[in-house]
């Protein structure tokens, strides 16, 4: 039991931040992300013996997290609104220009369709390769690479439009 507890504690310490960030990007709500993260680690504790390779722990937890996120839609129907996503507090100090750029980037990523946003976030936040993302999402690797390419292009185009619109408003 002590060995299982030590293994679990190490897993939580190493991956809690990544799992929470991904949960936040999936749901866009700090409190729901905390709940989903907690439920993910609870399920991980129960199934820890099924994790044979510690190198696969991050992908394993992301899979649990995605399933837990899907379960919340099975349990309850939510009212949707056009409220902007909150930003995650960053512990470092940034200039107002950096904060504005981060806000615009987060907002534009949040506007991407889920089929493009999810692989992009798995790559950016999770650090997964195209092949690993394909396995996690149960997609063909080429499909994932196409979605990543399109997501980046859509994001680039949206940010360029945002930048040119801001420039026109200023002068």
NORLIN-V163420 format. One record per pair of residues at least 12 apart in sequence whose C-alpha atoms are under 10 Angstrom apart, sorted by the first residue. I is the first residue (numbers start at 1). J is the second residue. If there is no record, write none. Layout:
# NORLIN-V163420
i=I j=J
i=I j=J
This chain:
# NORLIN-V163420
i=4 j=45
i=4 j=48
i=4 j=49
i=5 j=45
i=5 j=48
i=7 j=45
i=7 j=48
i=7 j=54
i=8 j=41
i=8 j=44
i=8 j=45
i=8 j=48
i=9 j=45
i=11 j=41
i=11 j=44
i=11 j=45
i=11 j=48
i=11 j=54
i=11 j=57
i=11 j=58
i=11 j=61
i=12 j=41
i=12 j=44
i=12 j=45
i=14 j=57
i=14 j=58
i=15 j=57
i=15 j=58
i=15 j=61
i=15 j=126
i=16 j=37
i=16 j=38
i=16 j=40
i=16 j=41
i=16 j=58
i=16 j=61
i=17 j=37
i=17 j=125
i=18 j=37
i=18 j=58
i=18 j=61
i=18 j=62
i=18 j=125
i=18 j=126
i=18 j=127
i=19 j=33
i=19 j=34
i=19 j=36
i=19 j=37
i=19 j=38
i=19 j=40
i=19 j=41
i=19 j=58
i=19 j=59
i=19 j=61
i=19 j=62
i=19 j=65
i=19 j=125
i=19 j=126
i=20 j=33
i=20 j=34
i=20 j=35
i=20 j=36
i=20 j=37
i=20 j=38
i=20 j=40
i=20 j=65
i=21 j=33
i=21 j=34
i=21 j=37
i=21 j=88
i=21 j=121
i=21 j=125
i=21 j=126
i=22 j=37
i=22 j=62
i=22 j=65
i=22 j=66
i=22 j=118
i=22 j=121
i=22 j=122
i=22 j=124
i=22 j=125
i=22 j=126
i=23 j=35
i=23 j=36
i=23 j=37
i=23 j=40
i=23 j=62
i=23 j=65
i=23 j=66
i=23 j=68
i=23 j=69
i=24 j=36
i=24 j=37
i=24 j=85
i=24 j=86
i=24 j=87
i=24 j=88
i=25 j=85
i=25 j=88
i=25 j=106
i=25 j=109
i=25 j=110
i=25 j=117
i=25 j=118
i=25 j=121
i=25 j=122
i=25 j=125
i=26 j=65
i=26 j=66
i=26 j=69
i=26 j=110
i=26 j=114
i=26 j=117
i=26 j=118
i=26 j=121
i=27 j=69
i=27 j=85
i=27 j=110
i=28 j=83
i=28 j=84
i=28 j=85
i=28 j=86
i=28 j=87
i=28 j=88
i=28 j=110
i=29 j=85
i=29 j=86
i=29 j=87
i=29 j=88
i=30 j=85
i=30 j=86
i=30 j=87
i=30 j=88
i=32 j=69
i=32 j=72
i=33 j=65
i=33 j=69
i=35 j=68
i=35 j=69
i=36 j=64
i=36 j=65
i=36 j=66
i=36 j=67
i=36 j=68
i=36 j=69
i=36 j=71
i=36 j=72
i=37 j=61
i=37 j=62
i=37 j=64
i=37 j=65
i=37 j=68
i=37 j=69
i=38 j=65
i=39 j=64
i=39 j=65
i=39 j=68
i=39 j=69
i=40 j=61
i=40 j=62
i=40 j=63
i=40 j=64
i=40 j=65
i=40 j=66
i=40 j=67
i=40 j=68
i=40 j=69
i=41 j=61
i=41 j=64
i=41 j=65
i=43 j=61
i=43 j=64
i=43 j=65
i=43 j=68
i=44 j=57
i=44 j=60
i=44 j=61
i=44 j=64
i=44 j=65
i=58 j=126
i=58 j=127
i=58 j=128
i=59 j=122
i=59 j=126
i=59 j=128
i=59 j=132
i=59 j=133
i=59 j=135
i=59 j=136
i=60 j=136
i=62 j=122
i=62 j=126
i=62 j=136
i=63 j=135
i=63 j=136
i=63 j=137
i=66 j=136
i=66 j=137
i=84 j=106
i=84 j=107
i=84 j=110
i=84 j=111
i=85 j=103
i=85 j=106
i=85 j=107
i=85 j=110
i=86 j=103
i=86 j=106
i=86 j=107
i=87 j=99
i=87 j=102
i=87 j=103
i=87 j=106
i=87 j=107
i=88 j=103
i=101 j=159
i=101 j=163
i=104 j=158
i=104 j=159
i=104 j=162
i=104 j=163
i=105 j=155
i=105 j=156
i=105 j=158
i=105 j=159
i=107 j=159
i=108 j=154
i=108 j=155
i=108 j=156
i=108 j=157
i=108 j=158
i=108 j=159
i=108 j=162
i=109 j=121
i=109 j=151
i=109 j=152
i=109 j=154
i=109 j=155
i=109 j=158
i=109 j=159
i=110 j=155
i=111 j=154
i=111 j=155
i=111 j=158
i=112 j=151
i=112 j=152
i=112 j=154
i=112 j=155
i=112 j=158
i=113 j=151
i=114 j=151
i=115 j=137
i=115 j=144
i=115 j=147
i=115 j=148
i=115 j=151
i=116 j=144
i=116 j=146
i=116 j=147
i=116 j=148
i=116 j=149
i=116 j=150
i=116 j=151
i=116 j=152
i=116 j=154
i=117 j=147
i=117 j=148
i=117 j=150
i=117 j=151
i=117 j=152
i=117 j=155
i=118 j=133
i=118 j=137
i=118 j=144
i=118 j=147
i=118 j=148
i=118 j=151
i=119 j=133
i=119 j=134
i=119 j=136
i=119 j=137
i=119 j=144
i=119 j=145
i=119 j=147
i=119 j=148
i=119 j=151
i=120 j=133
i=120 j=144
i=120 j=145
i=120 j=147
i=120 j=148
i=120 j=149
i=120 j=150
i=120 j=151
i=120 j=152
i=121 j=133
i=121 j=148
i=122 j=136
i=122 j=137
i=123 j=148
i=129 j=141
i=129 j=144
i=129 j=145
i=130 j=142
i=130 j=143
i=130 j=144
i=130 j=145
i=130 j=146
i=130 j=148
i=131 j=144
i=131 j=145
i=132 j=144
i=133 j=145
